[in-house]
Amino acid sequence: MGNREMLGGIIIVLLSIFVVMSGYGVLLPVLPYYTERLALKSGVVSDENINYHIGILTSIYPFFQLLFAVVWGKLSDRFGRKVLIVMGLAGFALMQIMTGLANSLTILYVARILGGIFSSAVIPASNAYLSDLTNSKQRRKILAWSGVAVSAGVIAGPMIGGYLAQTNLHFNTAIGHFLLNRFSVPFLAIALLGIVALVVVMLWLKKPKKQHTNKQQGKLKTTGMLANTVFLKLLLLSLVIQLAVTLFETVFSVYAKDILIFDATQVGLGFMLCGLIMAILQPLFASFDENILPMKLQLIIGFLLAALSMGLFTLIKADYYVFSMIIIFATGGAMVTPNLIASISFIDENNTGTYLSTQTSTNSIGQVLGPLLGMWIYSFGNSWPFLIIGITLLLVTILIMPGLKLNKS
């Protein structure tokens, strides 16, 4: 594969990641309002029950990612990355269409389940593809750009969701008048973007020479991975940081609506700010030489910054303070994410997809537990979710980081 084809492959894969994360991000500012509309239509009237559905709908997506990510990762090691990315994008587009056209909570639940199953193929297969293209010196930098694509999606998604959810769309045709509810529009727009990405991947994504699909790859036994203590510690760190992120994302939407009296646009601005900071800083932190700012030190600083911002998040209700805490939280995340992915990708070159998909499954556990725990704790006090996750981040830093030894190539 020449440099031009390699660059094209990187861009296409990053586009796929961006699209999937935009689909995740578009939901964040819209879900509380969209769920409330469908819940009232289904006869659910109490705020407590509506918040319960918000938590479940947020969690059910990563729950099915958890169930299927490792399966997709093993298949990508054996049969190639492209076929998994294609399947994932096709299922993703279908899920967004179903979500946009949902007229009941039941259909919304089914759409979220299908989305979790198929979208879980895209991220690990894409990161494995990027790992196939690079050597150990390049990998942390290129995987940081994967993080940029994730963050850009988190930026674009809430912006699309907040902007397109402002106005109902009316269509006058020869056969009558059609109304498209404003909360449906963002999902259909993302579905169109997913279809475009699917076509691009099918037509132009090339198989990297480094990745050999054979019967020996993708057959790593679970016991072999679990015997690796470094990998287990990295999985625990992934779980905790993902738990923190998804708890924050879910609770912040409700906290902003109930306590800060934000509208969907302001909530989207908060998520946009978080994603923008991560998109800018991840390549910067990944570019530091190991002798200047080592991966382990970045992990420590990142966890401490995230812990600090969550612990102090609810002290002041002013906009400037809330957004300042989001910036600190995002800075911590920007230090943690690319270093975790790179560290895991160095463990076993022949089973990169399996290891990265296992991390994706671990992240999914955090994505499942985050909304459920967040909304449950929120029912006891609106500041408690932020305080508890801040303490958890601090404890993990103190207990896990000192004995962590990372592979650097």
Secondary structure as UniProt FT lines:
FT   HELIX           3..41
FT   TURN            42..43
FT   HELIX           47..79
FT   HELIX           81..101
FT   HELIX           105..119
FT   TURN            120..121
FT   HELIX           122..133
FT   HELIX           136..164
FT   TURN            165..166
FT   STRAND          169..173
FT   TURN            174..175
FT   STRAND          176..180
FT   TURN            182..184
FT   HELIX           185..204
FT   TURN            209..210
FT   TURN            217..218
FT   HELIX           222..226
FT   HELIX           229..258
FT   HELIX           264..286
FT   TURN            290..292
FT   HELIX           295..311
FT   TURN            312..314
FT   HELIX           319..345
FT   HELIX           349..351
FT   HELIX           352..378
FT   TURN            379..380
FT   TURN            382..383
FT   HELIX           384..400
FT   HELIX           401..403
//
